[in-house]
Amino acid sequence: GSAGFAFCAMLAFFVEWPLGRVWVFLPLVLIGVRLVVREAGLRAGMVLTTSFVLMVLAGHPESLFHVVLCGTLWGGFELLQPGVRRGRAIALATFCGLLALLLTAIALMPFLDAVEQTWDYTLRREGWAREELDIAGTAVRHRAGASFFPFVGGQSQGQRWIRTWEPTSLRVGSIIAAFAILACFTARRATTWFFAALAIVAGLAGLNAWPVAHLLHELPLFSIALNDRLA
């Protein structure tokens, strides 16, 4: 699982971009959330706050939003487990988030001041968010094919430029995919089903497929985000 995450297509392609630098902290966020729910102590708070701070300073707020979303869903699942102190866990998680915002204010405040002056923000707010998500079925099928068969659309390396090559594919490697599918058939723990469901939802978003991608595009904040990066 660790190898599959570290070398998946999205992280491999975006490894030197802020997007990739934020997503690498997803496992740390999940660990921090689990500790906050099950321990609700100092160690848990330090792990979760540290992960938040590192993500903020990595400099890609859209990916920060997506990772926090995954962490929140994971936290909701963990709160359903018997014997957890839900009120204390929620309070500690909220405190960790607020503390991280305070610790990174020196970076966040100038960003919030500048972002509304950027062309990209204006384009997303005035254009992308107000338009219906209209992705051709052929594009969805091509991205799905490229996620499972490496040479769909050609290769990106060498002297050839392939216009249909998909950098935001769902590729994790055939061995990892096989183990993941096998896990779904042999699962005896609710945790496996949670991650299977998350994989399906994020996968459909990554493919820009109906209905997940279209539903997300209608929601606040999601409407200005490129949600196919949930791949």
C-alpha distance (Angstrom), angle and dihedral (degrees) to the residues before:
residue distance angle dihedral
G1 . . .
S2 3.80 . .
A3 3.80 92.2 .
G4 3.78 91.6 46.7
F5 3.79 91.7 52.4
A6 3.81 95.1 44.0
F7 3.80 94.4 50.2
C8 3.81 101.8 33.5
A9 3.80 117.0 130.6
M10 3.80 95.9 -103.2
L11 3.80 96.5 52.1
A12 3.78 93.4 39.3
F13 3.80 92.1 53.4
F14 3.81 97.5 39.9
V15 3.82 96.8 37.5
E16 3.83 93.3 120.8
W17 3.80 96.3 37.7
P18 3.84 125.6 87.6
L19 3.82 88.4 -115.0
G20 3.79 91.2 62.6
R21 3.78 93.4 41.9
V22 3.81 90.3 58.5
W23 3.80 96.7 44.8
V24 3.81 93.6 53.5
F25 3.81 87.5 71.2
L26 3.82 93.8 60.7
P27 3.84 93.6 98.3
L28 3.81 90.9 48.8
V29 3.82 90.2 50.9
L30 3.81 91.1 50.8
I31 3.81 90.9 49.6
G32 3.80 90.9 48.0
V33 3.80 92.2 49.8
R34 3.80 92.1 49.7
L35 3.81 91.2 49.8
V36 3.81 91.7 48.4
V37 3.80 91.3 52.7
R38 3.80 97.3 42.5
E39 3.81 101.2 34.7
A40 3.81 107.2 15.6
G41 3.79 89.8 -165.6
L42 3.78 141.3 122.3
R43 3.81 95.2 -79.5
A44 3.79 91.6 51.6
G45 3.79 92.2 49.0
M46 3.80 92.5 49.3
V47 3.81 93.4 50.8
L48 3.80 94.9 47.8
T49 3.82 94.8 43.0
T50 3.81 91.5 47.8
S51 3.80 91.3 51.5
F52 3.81 91.0 50.3
V53 3.81 92.9 48.5
L54 3.80 93.4 48.8
M55 3.80 91.5 49.5
V56 3.79 93.6 49.6
L57 3.79 92.2 49.5
A58 3.82 90.9 47.9
G59 3.79 85.3 75.0
H60 3.82 110.0 -131.1
P61 3.83 110.2 109.6
E62 3.81 94.4 -178.9
S63 3.81 91.6 58.6
L64 3.81 89.6 42.1
F65 3.81 87.7 57.3
H66 3.81 92.1 49.5
V67 3.80 94.9 47.0
V68 3.81 92.4 47.5
L69 3.79 87.9 50.7
C70 3.81 90.6 55.0
G71 3.79 89.9 46.6
T72 3.80 91.1 50.5
L73 3.80 92.4 51.3
W74 3.79 89.5 48.3
G75 3.80 89.9 49.3
G76 3.80 91.2 51.7
F77 3.78 89.8 51.9
E78 3.81 92.2 48.3
L79 3.81 90.9 50.2
L80 3.80 88.9 60.8
Q81 3.80 91.2 63.9
P82 3.82 115.3 104.0
G83 3.78 120.8 -102.4
V84 3.82 99.2 24.6
R85 3.79 122.3 132.3
R86 3.79 97.4 -125.9
G87 3.78 99.5 -176.6
R88 3.79 94.0 50.6
A89 3.81 92.3 45.3
I90 3.82 93.4 51.1
A91 3.80 91.4 46.9
L92 3.82 92.3 50.1
A93 3.82 93.1 46.8
T94 3.82 90.2 50.3
F95 3.80 90.6 48.9
C96 3.82 90.9 50.3
G97 3.81 90.7 53.0
L98 3.79 93.8 48.7
L99 3.80 92.0 45.6
A100 3.79 90.6 51.2
L101 3.81 90.2 51.9
L102 3.80 90.7 51.5
L103 3.80 93.2 47.4
T104 3.81 91.6 50.7
A105 3.81 97.7 39.9
I106 3.81 90.4 109.1
A107 3.81 87.4 65.3
L108 3.81 99.7 32.2
M109 3.80 100.0 50.6
P110 3.83 96.0 58.1
F111 3.79 89.2 43.8
L112 3.81 93.3 52.8
D113 3.81 88.9 49.0
A114 3.79 93.8 50.3
V115 3.79 103.1 36.7
E116 3.81 96.0 75.3
Q117 3.80 88.9 55.8
T118 3.79 93.7 57.4
W119 3.78 126.2 102.4
D120 3.81 92.0 -134.5
Y121 3.81 94.2 57.0
T122 3.80 91.9 47.3
L123 3.78 91.5 48.8
R124 3.79 92.5 51.3
R125 3.80 96.5 43.2
E126 3.81 98.4 42.0
G127 3.80 98.6 31.9
W128 3.78 118.4 16.7
A129 3.84 96.6 38.4
R130 3.80 94.4 49.0
E131 3.79 96.5 47.7
E132 3.76 125.2 82.4
L133 3.79 114.8 -109.7
D134 3.79 101.6 -105.6
I135 3.79 110.1 176.5
A136 3.79 117.3 166.1
G137 3.79 116.1 -119.4
T138 3.79 89.4 -127.3
A139 3.81 90.0 58.8
V140 3.82 91.6 50.9
R141 3.80 91.7 48.6
H142 3.79 91.7 47.4
R143 3.79 92.6 51.3
A144 3.79 90.4 47.7
G145 3.79 90.9 50.1
A146 3.80 92.4 48.0
S147 3.80 89.3 51.7
F148 3.79 93.5 60.1
F149 3.80 103.1 26.9
P150 3.83 113.0 47.1
F151 3.79 97.3 -153.4
V152 3.80 99.4 51.6
G153 3.79 104.5 125.2
G154 3.79 93.3 10.7
Q155 3.77 134.0 -85.1
S156 3.80 126.3 -56.6
Q157 3.78 98.2 -149.5
G158 3.79 129.2 78.5
Q159 3.78 125.4 31.6
R160 3.81 97.3 -39.4
W161 3.78 125.8 93.3
I162 3.79 111.6 -150.9
R163 3.79 113.9 -159.4
T164 3.78 93.8 -164.5
W165 3.80 96.2 51.3
E166 3.82 112.3 125.3
P167 3.82 117.3 -144.0
T168 3.82 91.9 177.7
S169 3.77 96.5 61.2
L170 3.80 128.1 140.6
R171 3.80 94.7 -119.2
V172 3.80 117.3 146.2
G173 3.80 98.8 153.6
S174 3.79 128.7 -85.3
I175 3.82 94.9 -98.1
I176 3.81 93.0 52.9
A177 3.82 91.2 44.8
A178 3.81 90.7 51.0
F179 3.80 92.4 50.8
A180 3.81 90.8 47.5
I181 3.80 92.8 51.5
L182 3.81 90.6 46.4
A183 3.81 89.8 51.3
C184 3.80 90.3 57.1
F185 3.81 90.6 57.3
T186 3.80 95.5 44.7
A187 3.82 100.2 35.7
R188 3.78 117.6 135.4
R189 3.79 97.5 166.2
A190 3.77 128.1 76.6
T191 3.82 89.3 -135.6
T192 3.80 90.4 68.4
W193 3.78 91.5 52.1
F194 3.80 91.2 49.0
F195 3.80 92.5 55.5
A196 3.81 91.1 42.4
A197 3.81 89.5 55.1
L198 3.81 91.3 45.2
A199 3.81 89.7 50.3
I200 3.80 91.6 52.1
V201 3.81 94.5 47.9
A202 3.82 94.5 43.6
G203 3.80 89.8 43.1
L204 3.81 93.0 54.6
A205 3.81 89.0 47.4
G206 3.80 89.4 49.0
L207 3.79 90.3 53.2
N208 3.83 91.9 46.2
A209 3.80 85.2 -123.9
W210 3.79 128.2 161.7
P211 3.00 132.1 -74.4
V212 3.83 102.4 13.0
A213 3.80 98.4 46.1
H214 3.80 92.6 46.1
L215 3.80 93.4 46.7
L216 3.81 92.3 50.3
H217 3.80 90.8 49.2
E218 3.80 89.5 60.4
L219 3.81 95.1 53.2
P220 3.83 125.3 91.4
L221 3.83 114.0 -93.6
F222 3.80 90.2 6.0
S223 3.80 87.6 70.5
I224 3.81 91.9 68.4
A225 3.80 95.1 39.6
L226 3.80 129.2 89.4
N227 3.77 94.5 -123.0
D228 3.80 94.6 -176.8
R229 3.81 84.4 80.2
L230 3.80 86.5 76.4
A231 3.80 83.1 84.6
